Amino acid sequence: MNDQAGPPLSKPNRGNLAAALAFALVAAAVVLSPRLAVAGAADVVAAEASKAPSGAWTFRVTVRHADEGWDHYADKWQVVGPDGTVLATRVLHHPHVNEQPFTRSLSGVKLPAGIESVTVRAGDSVHGFGGHEAVVKLTP
């Protein structure tokens, strides 16, 4: 029988313990906060504009977001001018959990003269704005 115990045990490395603890804390935060880990910001995946004979514009916007229900869903999209002015807002009144991506329109938008393009951005009830935006060139 071999009575040799093998190599001597070393003291724990404090750097490794700190890294393991940090990893465990991050993993626990992700597990305990699934809404924040799963659904990020709302993204505009398509946007187009058309001008009516009256001069008003209609915007047709497609949004993608991992809606989870009433606590976290894409709740609006906006048309923003080149100077950052919000020109129109389309409020989304309910979650679209089973309809992704989804498209909604907004008609009757009056734009200031001389604007050649706008930015369309989407927001959600947790993160606000911050996802992918789309630039729409305005051609009469």
N, C-alpha and C positions, 0 to 999 in steps of 0.2 A: 504494500500500500504506500502511496506517495503522500507524505505529510507536508509537502510544500504548499504554502498558502497563496502563492502567486505574487504579482508585483504589489508593493505597498500602495495603499490608498492615499491619494493626495487631498489637500484641503480644497474645498470648493472654490472655483474661480468667481470672484465677485462680479466681473464683467458679464460672464455667462448668466449668472443669476439675475442680474439687472435686465439683461436682454430677454430672458425667459419671462420675467415678471411683466415687462412692458408688452410683450406679445400676448400674454394672458389677459392683461387689462384691455387691450385693443379687441381681442377676440370676444371678451365678455361684453364690451360696448356694442359690438356688431350684433351679437346674439340677442342682447336685451333691447336693442333699438332697431328692429327689423325695418320699420318704415323709413328711417334715414339711410339704411344700408341698401335698400332695394330700389326705391324710386328716387331718382335724381331730379334735376331741373327739367322743366318742360321744353321740348325742342320744336321749332317750326321746321317742318320737313318740306313744305311747298307753300307758295303764296303767289297769287296773281291779282291784278287789278284791271278793271274795265271802267271806262268812262261812259256815262249815260248822256243822251242829247241835252239834258238839263245842266250838265256840267258836274254833277255829283258822281262820286266814284263808288264802286262796289268792290270789296275785297273778299276773296275766297282763300281761306287759310287752312292748311292741314297741320295738325299738332300731334306729336307723339309724347306720351308720358305714361309711366307705369302707375296709373291711378289705382289707389288702394281702397277707395271708399270716401266717405265724407270728411275724414280727417286729413287726407292727402290726395289732392287731385288738381289737374290743370284747371284753373278757375278764370283765366282771362287771356286775351291776346291784344296787342296794341299796335297801332300804326304810329311810327315816330318819324318826325321830320329830320332833315339834315342837321339842324341846330339842336336836336335833342328834345324838341317840343312834342308832347304827346298830342297827336291830331285826332285820334279816335281810339276807343276801347270797346272790345266785344267781351262782355261778361259771359262766362260759361257757368250756368246755374246748377250743374250737377256733375257727379263723376261719370266718366266714360270707361269703366272698368273692362267691359267686354266689347268695346268698340275702339280699337287702336290700330293704326292712327285714325283720327276722326277729322272731318272737314266741316267748318262752319263759315257762313258769310256774314258780311255787314254791309248794308246798302246806305245810300244817302250821305256818304262822307264828303264833306266840303273841304277841299284842300286850298291853301293859299296859292296864288298865281306864281308861276316861275319855278315851282319845285319839280325837279326832273326824276327824283327817286326818293323812296322812303324805306325805312327799315321796319320789319314786322318781327315782334318778339312775343314770346308766350311766357306766362307766369303760372306758378302753382301755389297752393295754399300754405305750403311749408317753406319753400325756398325763395318764393317771389320770382324775379327774373334772373336769368343767368345761363339758360340753355342756348342751343343753336338758334341764331337769328337768320332772317332772309332779307336780302335787299331786293326791292321791286322797282324796276324802271317804269316810269309812268309814260305810256305812249297813248295819245288821244285816239 
